[in-house]
Amino acid sequence: MTDTETTSTGERPALRDECQGLLDRLIELEIPDFPDMTPERAREIFVFLRVAPENLPEVGSITEQTIPGPGPDTGRDIGLRIYRPANDPAGPNEMTDPPPVMVWFHGGGWVLGDLETGDLPSRAMCRDAQCVIVSVDYRLAPENPFPAAFEDCMAATEWVLANTEELGVDAARVAVGGDSAGGNLAACVAIEATRQGLGLTHQHLIYPVIAPDYSTPSYSENASGYFLTTRGMEWFWDQYTKPDDHNDPRVVPTAATGTELTSHLPPAYVFTVGYDPLRDEGRAYGETLAEAGVPVEQAHIDDAIHGVFGMTLACGDEARAASVEALKRAFE
């Protein structure tokens, strides 16, 4: 894990061979960029990221349940997948203290992904950080545009906070987290929870989407060829939002910065990678929080691509290991 952007010569490190190998494989399979597919076809392709069962970490138990959706008009319940570590209070060998819990939101540009594509990181964090993970099956765009995903994630977080005793978790150690669009949802839920006076311990932001600003250096450096593209991000934003939504802190976290609210946000862990259009906005958001007085830990891998947190690559293992150590510190 490194927190440097360039080498001493001013050039960034070469992309890791394992990441390049994955990109080469996508080219061989003639996988088009997401904007060149329908959302339905893109979802079919996105299952490529699902991890084979034999490569998934073992946890103490996994259960699924539904909770009521937000408001009377959603037409569906929210699906949750609850991962428990071995020897938690709900298991046969009870620990002395209830474990912490993190509500987790999968990535996929608000359009793609599901509980299965979020399975590997959920299992790894549950097992290695010894915390309960509640993974949320929120509604996807464009069928369900903003604020649907946010409302589902907020409702799931409120449910966890209201049911810590039933869940057998520590009410004083409740976090939210997510990767990519899930990181956006976690940051936005943290803002709304703070506005409501709800007690969150931590926000865990893995290469989060922050704002539809395509002018950053990382957008130009990584415009194409590294899995997530500038065109792809423009497409994702267009599927989920309208331009009028971009001043709303329920979808653009920086819409809340500069207010008194910001300084009261929960401590944050912000992880970024070098070959990613989202690199600069994630790091800038961490710096903004720190300047407001929020405790922030930033971590960075220069030579990896977007998406590694959910992949069985060595740099994915490295990213998850660093994440777990950050979670342990946050829950101490």
N, C-alpha and C positions, 0 to 999 in steps of 0.2 A: 504494500500500500504506500502510495506516494502522494504528495500534495504539491508537486511541481508541474508546470505546464510545458516547459521546453528544456532542451539540452543546453549545455554551455555554448553551443554554436548558434543558438537561436532557433533550432529546428526541433519539432516535437518528435518523440520517439516513434520508431516504426511500429505499425500495428502488429500485435502479437500473431504468431503463426497460426494459432488455433482459431483466432477470430477471422483471419484471412481465409483459412480453410473453410469455415462455415459460409462466408460470403461467396467463395468460389463454388461451393455446393449449391447455393441458391441460384447462381448463374447457370450451372449445369442443368438444374431442374426447370430453368426458364420461368422462375417465379417473378411475376410483374410487380411493380410498385403498387401499393394499396390504392392510390387514386385511379389506377387503371383497371380496377375491379369494382364490382358491386359490393356493398357491405356484406351481403350473404356469401359471396364467393371469397371475400377477404377472410371471413370467419372460418370458412372451410380450410383455407391455406394456413391460417394462424395456428391450427391444431398441430402444425409441424413443430411448434415449440413445446408441446406436451412431452413430459419426460416418461420413459418407459417405467413400468411399475417396479422392476427389479433395481432401478437406480434411485428410488425414492427412500429417504431416511425413515426409519421406523420411529413411531411415537407411541405414547402409552395407549391412547384411544382416539378415535375419530367418530363423531356423531353429527347428524344433520337434523336441522329443524327449521321451521318457518316462524316468522313473527309477522304481525300485521304491518302492511305497508303504510306509508305516511298519508294521512287524510283519507277521505271516503271514496275518492275517485281514481285511485291507482289501478283497481281491477286485479290486483294480485298481492300475494304476500311476498315477503322478502326471504329468500333462502339463505341460511347460515350454515357453515361447516365449522365445527368446533373441534380444535386439536388440543389434546391434553398431554402434558409430558408424563413420563413414567413416574410413579410414586407421588402423584398429586393427590389432594384430599378426596377427589372423587374415585380414586383407585383403591386397590386392596391394601396397599402399604402407605397409609396416610403420612404426609409430611406434617411437621409441627405447625407451620404457618401456611395459609393459602397462597397459591402462586399469583404473580401479577398476570395481567391480561393485555393483549394488544388487538384492537379491531383493525383488520387488514383489508385493503382495497386493491384488487388486482389491476394491472396495467392493460393497455390495449387501445389507447386513444379514445376512450369512452364509447368505442364502437365494437371492439373486439375483446376476446378473452372471457374467461369464466372461472369457476372454482377449480377446474382441472389445470388450466394454465398457471394458476396461482398456487398449485399444490406443493411444488418443490420448495419454494421459499417459506411457505407456511410451516411445512414439516421441519425444515432445518432450524428455523427460529424457535419453534416449540421445543424441539429436542435439545438444542444446544444452549438456549437461553433459559430453559426450564420455566417457560411461561405458557399460558393458555393463549391460543390464537383463535380469534373468531373471524373467519373469512366471509366476506359479504358478496352475495350474488345480486349486484345492483342492476337496474335496467340499463339497456344500451341504446345509444343513438344509431341512426337517425330516427328510428321508430319512436324513441322516447328522448327528445332533446332536453337540453338544460331547462329547468333544474332537476330533472328526474333522477339522474345518478346521484347528485348531491343530496337530494331529499332522502333517498334510500339509505345512503351512507350515514347521514345525520340521524335518521330514525334508528338504525342499527346501533349506533354509538349510544344514543339515549337509552335504548333498551338494555344494553350491557351495563351502563351506569346504574340503571334502576333495578337490575337483577343480579348484582354481584353475589348476594348470598345464595340465590338459587344456583348460580354458576359455580359457586365454591371458589371465588377469586377474591383477591385483596382489593377492596374498594378504594384504598389509598394509592393503588398502583395500576391505573388504567391509561393505556396509550392508544394512539391511532397511528397507522402507517400505511404506506403503499408505494408502488413503483410506477413511474411514468405518469399516466393519467391518474393512477391510484395515488401517487404522491401528491398530485394536484388536489384530489378529493380529500386526502388526509390534512393537507395544509388548510383547505377551506373549512373542513369540519372543526379543526382546532380553533380557527378564528370565530366561527359561530358558537362553539362551545364556550369560549372565553366570553363572548358577548352575553351569553345566557348565564354566566357564572357557574358553569359545570366544571367539575374538578378533573381535568386531564393532567396526567403526570408528564407526558412526553409526546412529541410528534416525530415520526421516523420517515424521512422523505428520501426515497431512492430515485435518483435522476428525475426529479419532479418537473412536470409541466407547470409553468408559472404564468406566462402571458403570451399573447399572439404577436410577439415582436420578432420579426425575421431579420432584423438589421444587425444582430450581434455577430462578432467574429466567428463564433462556433457554428452559426448557421451558414456562413459563407464557406468556411473550411470543410464542413461536413455536409454540403448540400446534397450530395448523391454518392452512392457507392458504399455506404456503411450501414445498411439495413434500414435505419430510420432516416428519411430524407426530408428536405425542406418542403417539397411538394406534398409529402405524406403528412407532415404536421399541418400544413395549410388545409388539407382535406379533412383531417381529424377535427380541427377547430370548426370548420364549416359544417360538418355533420352534427356537431353537438350544440353549437351556439350561433347566434346572430350578432352582428356588430354592436347592437344596442346592449348586449349582455356584458360587454367587456369592461364596464365600469362597476360590475357587481362583485363584491368580495367572495361570493359563493362560487365563483368560477375563476376569477383572477385575484389571487391572494394579495398582490401588490396594490389593489384598490383599497385595501385597509391599512396600508403602511402610512406612517406619518401621523397616525392618530394615537390617542392615549391607549386605545385597545392593544396596539402592537406590543407595547412594553410588558403586557400581562400575559402574553401567549406562553404556552408551555415550552420548556427546553426542547431543542431540536437537534436531530442528527441529519445531516444533508450529505448524501453520497452522489458523486458525479463520475463520469468517464470522459476521456479525451476525445474520442471519435464519435461525437454525439452532438447533433444540433442543439440539444437542451443544456449542454455543459455550462454555458455562461449564465443563463438565467437562473439555474439552480444555485450556482456559487454566489451570484449576486444577491439572491434572496437570503441565503445564509448570512451574508455580510450585512444586509439590511436588518435582519433580526438581531444580530450581534450589536449593531450600532444603537438599536433601541433598548439594549440591556437584557435581551433574552440570551440565556446560556446556549451556545451553539457549538457543536462539534462537526467539522467538515472533514470528509475523507474523499479521496480521488484516486482513480487509476488512469494514468495517461494513455495507455496503449490498448484500451479495450473499447468495444462498441456498446451502443445502447442495447439493453435486453439481457446482458450477461447475468443479472441477478437471478434470473429464472432458468439459466442454462447449465448443463453439466459440463462446463469447461473449467479449467484450472483457475482462470481469472474469476469465474463465477463462484467457485469455492472460496477464493480469497475475499471476494466482496461480501459473501454471506458470513464468513468468519469474522470480518471486521464489524459487520452489522451486529452480530451476536454479542461481541464484546461491548459495543456501544449500548446495546439494550441492557446488558447486565449492569453497566454503570448507571444507566438511567433509572433502573429499578432498585438500586441499592438504597 
